[in-house]
Amino acid sequence: MSRLGKPRLPIGVQLAAGRDLISLLQVGFTLAEGLAYLAASQPKYRTHWRRMVNQLEAGAGVATALDAAGFGQVVVTQATLAGVHGQLTAGLAAALDFLQLQQAGWRHLRQLLVYPVVLLLFLAGIQGVLWVQLLPALGTGHVTGLRIQAVVVGVLGVVAGLLTLGWHRLSPLHRGRLLLRLPGVAAMARDYYRYQFVSGAAQFLAGGLPLTAYLDQLATLAPGVWRHTAQGMQARVVAGTALDAVLDHPLVYPPARKLLGMGQTPALVSNGMALLARDLLAALTARSERWLALVQPVMFLLIGIQIVLMYQTLLGPLYGGGGFG
């Protein structure tokens, strides 16, 4: 389901719309009536809701309609699974919990970056003035130093641009695999995929469906880590491997596998899986906060480097130095 040409809804709008839909569905409104309410309460995004209505009227599923309206992949995935287990509000609630974590993380990141980024831009402006106006007036040796600094900055910019372009060109499967291998990030990515599995399993079990039906549905999702993983699990089940052994996988939360093997009633297992999903979401929150705590020190290190470069530009000529040259 490509989102080319479909403007994505901001996370805050997805959260507000999702909560409204859940509330309306829980008190008996139909999805069409809920979308009519969204069109009235959020007229700025009326075209998104209209696009969703058009998809539903054309016979598309809820997941396809949400994708067309610009909802994030986590919401679309949960709605796809809900098409089988029938727990649409529970699926949307699980997706919104993760979106809430994303929104809180981005808000905290913006708060942390405001002062360092403004200071970096201010220092970069001063450095640019010194490069353009001061160094050329001091002679060829200083111009050589200016060129070396410009080349270094240019190379770093090109490398950063190529890395960004390469990341965007990767498929969702390859992005996920890369994140699962990167030091530091791997633990957070693993918890994210574990949360996806546990929260979805809780809803399937609550709907009275076996775990094998959940694996079947995961294997039909949009290309990504869980689709590839579920297809491998399916192959092992077909080959006669016991389900407990199949679930002995790094992306399956170990306590969840133990819970599934305890022989409890589906209701108890479903409730237990829901609790484990909340534990995993709390772990994701804690890991994201630890990562965010590193942002400001890194930014201030960059500021320190910028200040050193500026002082070198200013003081180098006084002592007969040529900057980096």
Secondary structure, DSSP 4 states (H G I P E B T S, - for coil): ---TT-PPPPHHHHHHHHHHHHHHHHTT--HHHHHHHHHHH-GGGHHHHHHHHHHHHTT--HHHHHHHHT--HHHHHHHHHHHHH--HHHHHHHHHHHHHHHHHHHHHHHHHHHHHHHHHHHHHHHHHHIIIIIGGGG-HHHHHHHHHHHHHHHHHHHHHHHHHHHHHHS-HHHHHHHHTTSTTHHHHHHHHHHHHHHHHHHHHHHTT--HHHHHHHHTTSSSSHHHHHHHHHHHHHHTT--HHHHT-STTS-HHHHHHHTS---HHHHHHHHHHHHHHHHHHHHHHHHHHHHTHHHHHHHHHHHHHHHHHHHHHTGGGT--TT-
